[in-house]
Amino acid sequence: MYLSYLTSLGFFVNGAIETGKYDHITIEEVKTQIRDYNLFEYLEKKLSDDIDVSLWSEEEKHEINQEWENLLCINESKKFCVEKKGLALIMAYILESIQRRYRK
């Protein structure tokens, strides 16, 4: 997976956060979608024209979903400074994924 895919996703998520239209998406809602391996479909449905994940293959979506599933046990408040907004949690996961790949 290219880092540019993660950064592109980050820009879309950041833009969606900026609009304020998605403040109702909760952390638990996002975690459920990750557990169900349905996050990308969920984001496309909820964010509609505010997101584009067309570059991502199904394998890449599965890979990142699996990676983020492993992050669910982390206390997001302490590690990622996120307490309320689901999209903020996704943004934190994107940053964590970029950080992990940069270290390699």
N, C-alpha and C positions, 0 to 999 in steps of 0.2 A: 504494500500500500504506500502510495506517495504521501509525503508530508503535505503537499499542496492540497490533497483531498481533505485532510483534517483542517487545514487553515481555511479552506473554502467553506467547509461546514461551520467552522467557528464564526466566520463573517456573517453567514446567513443566520445563525442562532443569535449572535450579538445584535444583528439588525432586528430580529423578531423581538428580542428583549426590549430594545429601544422603543418599539412601537407601543408597548404597554398593553397590546391587545391580547397577550397570552399570559398575563399575570395570574390567571385562574388555574394554570397548569401546575399541579402540585408535585412535590418531590416523590411522594408515594405513587402517584400516577405514572411518573417516568420510570420509577423502579419496577413497577408492575410490567410495563411494556418491555423493559430490558429482560426481566425474568422470563417473559413469554416469547422472547426473540422476535418482537414485533415493533421495535422502536422506529425504524425508518419508515415503515408504512404508516405508523401512528403520526410521525412528524409531517409526512406528506399530506395526510388527511387534515390534521389540525392547522398546520401553517400554510397549506395550499400554495399560493403564489409567492409566499415569503421564504420559500426554501427550494433548492434544486439539488437533488442527489443523483442526478442522471449519470454522472461520471462513475459512480460506485457500482461495482459488480455485486452480484448476490454473495459471492465468496467474501468480498471485502466487508460487506455489511455484516455478515455472520461473524467474521473475525473480530470486528470492533465491538459488536454486541457481546461476544464472548468475553472479550477483554474487560468491558464495562461491567459485565455480570460479576466478575471477580472483584470489582471495586465496591460492590454493594455492601460488603461487610465493614467498610471503612466509615467511621463517624464523619459524615460530610460537614458537620458544623465545625469540628476541630481541624480537620485536614484541609478542607476546601473553602471554609468560611461561607458556607451556604446553609441557610436555615428554612427558607420559605419557597422559593421559586424553582419549579422543575427545570425550566430552561437554563437557569443559572447553574444547576447541577450538571446538565449536559455540557455547558460551556466549561465547567471545571474538569469534567471527564475528558473533553477534547484537549485541554491544556495538559492534563496528566499524560494522555496518549502521545502528544507531541514531545513532551519531556522524556518519556520512556524511549522513544525512537531516537531522539537526539543523543542519548547516552550511548547508544549502540555503536 
